Amino acid sequence: MKPTANQLSGALKRAQEMRAQGEDPDYLAQSVIYLQRRDAMLERILLHLERYLQFGHPEEEHSKLIRLVDDAREMERIEKGAGKGDFGL
């Protein structure tokens, strides 16, 4: 079941507190924070994808989609521990 905005806000706040206090033995707080950031990124991609499809594939939305997908890939590399521009070689 999808949490309400208040529930999600409270969970994120508590997760941040847990991480700050070093109280995350099962990595639940870390997972909540990671999934929230990833969800926000995917929501931005979805918004621009819907615009891209709705308005006949405008070039500006295509450019935004490319940048957002690149940002999502970079975020994934960073989360895996690779630095910017590090191709894992």
N, C-alpha and C positions, 0 to 999 in steps of 0.2 A: 504494500500500500504506500502511495506517495505521501511523504510527510508534508505538513503545512509549512508555509514560509516561516512561521514562528518556531516550529519544531526544528526545522533545518537550521535556522539561525542559532538556536540554542545548542544544538548538537555540534555545530562548527565552533562555537565559542568554547564549549566544554572540551572539545578535541584540542583546540589551541592551548587551553589551560593545562591539559594533561601533558602535552608535548613540552610546554615550557617548564613544567615541574618534574619532568622525567618520569612520569607515571603512565607509561604506555607499554606494559609488559607483553601484551598480545598484539601490539601494533594496530589496534582498532582505531585509535585517534589518527595515526599516520595514514591509514587507509581512507578514513572519512575525508581528511584534508585533501589527499591526492585525488580521490574520486570527485570531490567538489570542483577542484581546478579543472580536471579533465572534462567534467560535465559542462562547465562554463565555456570551455574551448569548443566543444562539440555543438553547443547551442548556437554559438556565433557562426560556426560553419553552416549549420542547418538554416539559419536565418538568411544568410547570403545565397545559399543554394536555392532556397525557395524563391527569392527575388530573381535570381538568375533564370530559373525556369519560368517563372510567372511573366517576366517582361521580355521574353524572346531572346535570351542569351546576350544581354548587354555586355560590352567589353569591360566596363568599369567593374561590374559585379564579378566577371570572370577573373579579373586581376585581384580583387579582394579575396576570392575563393582560393586562388593560388597562394597568396600570402598567408591566409589562415591555415591552409593545409601544411605549408612550410613551417609555420609557427608550431603547429601541433606535432609535427615530426621532430622539431628541435626540442620541444618540451619533453617528448618521449626519450630522446637521446640524453638529455640532462637528467631525467628521472632515473635512467639506467646507469648514470655515473659518467657518461662520456661528455666531454666539453664541447663548446661551440666549434664547429668545423672539424671535430674529431670524428673520423670515419671508421674508427675501430680497427685500424690496421696496425 
